[in-house]
Amino acid sequence: MKWLVTTLGYFLSTLLFLLMATVVILLTSNHTLEWVAQRYAPEYGFGYKKISGGIFGGVKIEGLTYKDDLLVESAVVGFNPIALLNKKISIPSLELKQIDIDNVQKVIDAFTQDSNESEEESSQFDFEVEVGKFEVTLKPFVLSEIAFEKASLIGSDLAYNDGMADAKNLELNIESNITALHQKGTIEKNRLLLHGSVSPKQALFDTYQIPLKKSALKDLKVAIEADQEKVKMNILLEGKKILGAKEKEFDIDQIALDTALVYRISEQKLEMTNEGNISTPYAKNIRLSNSLNFQEERLEYNGSAISDNLVGLDKNLSKPLKNLKLSYSGTDKKINVLLDSDGLKGAFDTADFKRGDLNLSTKRAIQLSEFASLPKELAPAWARADLRAPIDFADINATQAKVVVQSNLANIDAKIAYNNKLEVEANTTLPQDSLLKNINKELRLEAFSPLSVKFLSQKDDLSLKLDSKALQSMVQLNQKSKSVNGDLILLGTKYLFSGNLDKEVKLENKIGSLKDFVQNINKIYPLEAPPLDGDVQLSLNIKQMKAVELLLNSKKLQYKADNKTFQTLEESEISLGYSNQKIKLNHYKTTFDKQKIFATKPSEISLKDQAIVIAPLWVNDELQFTGVYDLSKNKGELLAKANPLNLSLDLIESKSNLELKGKIDGDKIRVDGTVTLLEGKIHYDLDQKRFVTDSDIVIVQNIKKSKPNPYMDNLIVMVKVNSDKPITYKNEEVDIKANSDLLVEKAPNSPLQILGKVEFLEGSYYTFEEKKFVLKKSYIYFTGDPSKSILDITAKYKAVDYDITIQITGDPQTPNVIFSSVPRLSREEILAVILFDSKAGAGSNSGDDMMRMMGGAMAKSALSSAGIKIDYLSLGSKGEMEVGKRLSEKVTIIYVNDKVSGAKLQYDYSGNIKAILSTDAESSGADIIYKREFEKLK
């Protein structure tokens, strides 16, 4: 504005000179006016192309120049010389078109010095000036790389009298390549009042790289007030989504900022205040308040930003920052920033902008359960944190900080250093009363305390080192190539890993002995692992940090079932994959007792909304399991189905349809379904001796302390087992076909029960001493306890002259054996026929002798062929019976069923000597028997 007034002043002075010369000469002709201009204007360096008009009609000057530089393309000045008589300069109209600002500045510079030298000597300006209408336009110009394309000022009733200026209907319009300004106002007693708007253009944002969206901002509302003492300006900025961010990216959702600027001319002091509100996705209605003072190169400022609540973050995480307030104050040499909220406090101070200190800490112990869901054992967990970081502004990259965390979980003391590389050294220790110990009191966490952590980041290379008594690890990663390698040593067992994060990372480990490995694990956790030993080779592949594949191989795994029994798994392999919250069993195989168990079809297990979904899980590519288990409710269903299921074992070959359904409700499990035997062959040697345990005989060595098992106690089973075709058992001596119709049942807190029957088809047979015994239709009935089934077995033996029938009834522990024949023979004669192919042998051998000699052996063989396993059976003539089990090659235990029941322990010292210890309810005794065979006397 000042330059405009100055320019107008010099220009009007020139014009007034021309006009006064004309008045003095009292000439009004164009020729006279032009003669005067040509005579005097060059003396001051001014020139023009053409002058026309007159004093009363208005003078028009075209192409006004100064030292050949164009000042104004055209100027039209109306003048009323009569007003001079009243000491008034009256200009009815004034029009200046296309003023060249750069050339006008030259005129100003040239006349400023002369004006300053004569300012003290100049007399007071006693004239009153009035301008009716005026319009001034500027020629396009560039100032500080801003291209002003249009600029104009119009108004009316401009008056100056006794040092006071007034004007009406002012309208200022300026358009540049970056903004458009439109202002209207007045001048009242030297007080300029303007109001209007400033419209930013896209070039403003592009040129100065302002990250705002033009279309999101409203035009700036600007009000200007200026007088001889000060200049005041008010600017209102409003907009929505002004950053133009994409969806889900950070943006300033809304802003309304009112700024007031005051420049006090005499003091040369600038004052600025602004207040307003900003809303972001994380904080709504942030209240801003700031003030700034600048005078004599001294700057002072203060302000604050207040937010009641943070939004868009987890509620628990934002709790400590509730009622957040940032306040600051400072000068051009120092600044102090304070942070305060419900949970945090902090400060940043610098006295010289060379060094500063940043402190941040929790105001109180923070309950961690407020931030995350914790197990009940960790519910009381709390933590305090403190950060101290000195900052060197001369070398901002050389930053060091210390972080201390204290809690009833773990204490952390960390040092962080950055000097073109980031280094973190931390020590973690467990307090004596650490709640972590409550999660599993058997886990010896002391083995991991203290835990030393060292982290280094330098250019593209990252490294991490962990060190404790139980765990050591070193990891190296190149961020550019994404290659990674390292090791992990847990209790002396070393795992190696290497690979590329964008492709595949492999972890490998070889365990020579699972038994030794478990013993090591027991140093930190007492594993109640199964008695399993053998070699394991582990390979874990992580593909693109998304999918995981686990491959386990073992040549031989041995399971110790009891002191004498070992089960062996050979050539075992299992491949597991994990991706997208799904576990995939790619394949598996093993060999158990020469039987291959495998699956080449992939099985899948996924987790959806706290539910485990199996769809499906394969066994031998035929038996599939499907189901869902809800982890939050501990409920689920599992379906096992095969159509058909083929088994090919050393002992049996079978083909069956199977459909079983299991329901799980907490500890309660129910299994229902049907197993239908389609066909099968038994290869088991039924002549192998097995002892059917008598419920009255207890072997002390086998007594084991029972442990509660809620799953077995609450197990409910209702499974039907039947056969579509007979199962066959056939070898050189036996050919038996059998059908089954059974129900396997178990009630809660009860043992397993078997109900139903097994039917031996008529025509089945077995041979004994080259004699063929053919079964009639026979049965084994099950009424609950499978060891106490009911026998109904009938066998026929056809001798030369006799048809002999053997019937076995009762239960496997105390079977009844009945002999009969057609034509009728006594028991002694039947045994003689079986033994000697003639009843004549009955005369020289008593029935008791032959029964003891042959009856027991034959009955035992019959029972054995029927699947009833005993080692010793002796039947007496009066119903007494002895049943025995061979415990070892020399020791046999015998149950005696007589008038007084008892037991015998027989030790075969040699083929000739045996010792027998016997006991019953009435007495105990010991016998040593010497046996020797003599040739039959003739």
C-alpha positions, 0 to 999 in steps of 0.5 A: 500500500505504501509503495502505491501511495508513494507512486501516486504521490510522485505521479500526481506531483508531476501532473499537478506541475503540468496543470499548475503551469497551464493555470499560470499561463492561462492557456487551455489549448492542446498546443500550448499544453503540449508545448509546456510539457515538452519544455519542462517534462524532460528536465525531470526525465519524464516523457510521453507519447501524446498529451491531449485534452484540456484543463477543464475537460481532463488531460489524457497522457499516453505512454508516460515514461521515465528515462525511456522506461514506460511508467503508465500506458495511459493516464486520464486526470480530470481537474477543477482549477477553480477549486484552487481558489479555496485551497482545494485540489479537486480531481473529479476522476482519475484513471491510471491504466497498466502501471509498470511496477518495476519502472515506477520503483526506479522513479521512487528510488530516484526521488526518495533521496531528494525528498528526504533531503528537503523534507525538513525544509518543506512547508506544510501542505495546506491544500485539501485534496478530493478525488471523485472516482479513481481506478488504478490497474497494474501491468502483470509483474513477477515478485519473489517468483510469484506471477501477478497477472492482474491487480486493480484498485477502484474507489470513490470520494477520496478526500485528504484534509489536514492530515486525514484521509477518507475514501469510500467503495474501495475494491482491491482485486489481485490475481496471481498464479497461486492465489486470487484476492478480493477485498472491499472496504473504506478509509475512515480518518486514516483507518483502512478497513478491508474485508474479503477472501483469498482463494488459493489455486492449485499452483500454490500447493504444487509450487510449495509442495503443500500436502493439502487438497485444494478442493477440500479447503474453503476460501480464506476469509480475510479482514484487514484494519490499518492505521498509522499505528498498527496493521491488523489482519484476521484470517479464518481457515476452514476445510474438511479432509484437507490432506486428501488421504485415501480410505483408511489413511490418516487425514485431518477430517476437519479444521477451523482455525482463526488467526489474528495478526497485529503489527505495531508500526512504531514498535516494529512488533508483530503479535500473532494469536490463533485459536481453533479446532482440529479433528483427526481419525484418532482425536476429535475436537482438538482445541488449539491455542497459540500466541507469538510475539516478535520484536527487535529480533526477539521471539516469544511464543506459547500455546497448547493442544488439548484432546479429551479422548483418542479414538480409532485406537484400542480403548485399552491402549488409549486410556493412559492418553485420555485428557491429553494436553500438550503445552509449550512456551519458549523463545528463539533460544529455548523451548519447554514442552510439557505433556500431561494425561491421565496416565502419562507425563513428560517434558522436553527442554532445551536452553540453547537449541544445542542440547535437549532432554526428553523425559516420559514416564507413567504417572502411576502403576498401570494395570496391564489387564486394562490393555489386554485380556490376560489369564486369571493368573496374570490379572493383577499384573502392573507396570511402570515405565520411564524414558530418558533421552538426551538430544544433541541438535548438532548431531541429531543422529547421535541419540542415546536413551535409557528405558526402565520398566518395572513390573510384577512380571519382569523388570527391563533395563534397556539402553538405546543408542543411535549414531548411523546405527541403532543399538539396543542392549537390554537385561530382563530379570524376573522379580521374586514374586513374578506372576509369570511363575503362576502360569505354570509353577512347574516351569523353571523360569529362573533358567531364563533370568537374567536374559540379555538381549543385544540388537544391532541395526546398521544400514541393511544388516540386522542382528539379534543376540539372546543369552541366558542359562537355558537359551542362547540364540544369534540371528542375522538378517539383511533387509535388502536381500532378505537373507537370514541365518542363525542358530538357537540353542535350547538346553544344549540342543542346537537348531540351525536356520537359514534362508530368505524371508521373501522365499523360504526359511528352513530350520533344521535339527537332529535329535539322536535320542528323544530320551536324552532330549526329554531329560534336558527339557526336564531341567526347565519343565518336568515333562510327564512324557511317554516312555519313547526313545529314538532318533528324530530329524526335524525340518521347519520350512517357512515360505514367504513368512506366511506358510509354515511346513513341518517335516519330521523323520525318524528311522526308529522310535521305540515305545516302552509299554511296560517292563517287558513290552516294547512297541516299535515305529519304523521309517516314520514321516509326517509333513504338516503345513500351516497357512491362513489359520489352517493346519494341513497334514500333507502326508504321514506314514509309519510302520507298526508291527509290520503294519503300514499306517499312512495317508497320502491324501491331505488332511486339513484342520482350521480355526474359525471363530474359536472353533477347530474345524476338521475337514477331513483327517485321513487314516490309510486314505480310507478312514476319514474324520470330520468335525467341529470343536468349539474352544470357547464352549469346550463342545464339539462333534467328530464323525469317523467314516469309512466305506470300506476300511481295509486292514491288512495286518499280520494277525488279521485281514479285514474289510468293513464299513465304519461310521462312528459319531463322537460328541464332546461336552467338556470332560464328557465324551459320547461315541455312537455308531456301527462297525460292519465286518464285510469280510476278513481272515484271521492269521493269529495263531490261536494255539499260542498260550495265553492265561485267562486271568482269574478275578480271584488271583492278583499279581502284585507286580502288576498292581499300578496306582490308579490315576483319575482320568476324567475323560475315561470316567465320563466316557459313554460308548454305544457301538454296534459291531456286526458282520455281513459275511463270516470271518475266517480263521484257517490253517492246516489244522483249523478252519473256523468261520464266525459271525458277530453281533455285538454291542460295545457299551460303556456308561459313565464311571463304569468299565467297558461292557460287551453285549451280544454273541459270536456265532461259529458256523456249523462245519467249522473244524479243528484237528487234534492228534490227527483227529478232526473235530467238526463244530456244530453251530456254537456260540460265545455269549457276552453279557458285560465283562468280556473275560466272563463270557458264556460258552456254548460250543459243541464239537463232533468227532467221528470214530470208526464205530462211534460218533463222539460229541464234546460240549464246552459250557460255562465261562473261560475261567471255569469251563465245563467239558461234557463227553457223549457218544453214539452208541453210548460209551462211558467217559473212560471209553470215549477218552480211550477211543480218542486216545487209542482209537479203541475203547479197549484202553479203558480197561487198563487205565482208569477214567481219572488217569485218562482224564488227567492224561488226555481230557485236560489236554484235549479240552485245552486244545479245544478251548484254545482253538475256540479262542480261549487261551490257557496253558494248563488244564486238568479235569478230575472225575468228580468235577474238580479242575485245575487251570494254569498260566505259565509265567515263564519257561519254568514257573506256572501258577495253577488255580485249583477248583475243588472242595477247598479251592486254592492255588499252586505255584509250580517250578520246573527245576529240570525235566525230572524235578519240580517243586510245588508250593500249594495254599488254600483256605485250610493249609499250605504246603510244599512238595518236591517231585522227582519223575523218571520214566521206565520202560514198560515191563514185559 
